[in-house]
Amino acid sequence: MELVIGNKITTYDCHGEKVTGIIEQIYVNTIIVGTSTAKYVCLKKQLTA
């Protein structure tokens, strides 16, 4: 799976909660996923397709 800012993704945040949102920022070990109500920090090693 290629990580691209603006793409929709379903993954798990740092607390294990399932999150579906838009990739807003990409860092070395984490990504920031934004929804209409919040932003979540997700570890890259927890990503799911």
N, C-alpha and C positions, 0 to 999 in steps of 0.2 A: 504494500500500500504506500502510495506516494503522499507525503504531507505537503499540501499547498494551501496558503492563506486564502480564505474565502470558500473553501470546500466544506461541505457538510460532513460530519463525522459522528459516529456513535462509539463511545468509549466509557471508561470508568475514571472518576476523579480520584483524588488522593485519599478520600474516605471510603472508596469502594462503591459509591453511588453511580448508577448508570446515567450517562449524560449524552444527549443528542444536541448538537449545535454547530456553529460555524467556527472554523479554525481562525483565530485572530492574530496570534503570535506564535512563533516557533523558536524554542531555545534548544540548547544542547541536550538536556535530559527531560525537558517538559514542553508541553504546549498549553496555550491558553485557549479554551473553548468558550465561546459566548452564546448565550441563549437570549431570548427576548427579555428575560428578567434578571439574569445573573451571569457572572463569568466564573469559570472553573479552571483550576490548575490540574492537568492530567500528566502523569508520568508516561513517557514514551514506551517504557517496557510493559505498560498495562494496556496498550492500544489493541483494539479489536476492529475487525473489518465491518 
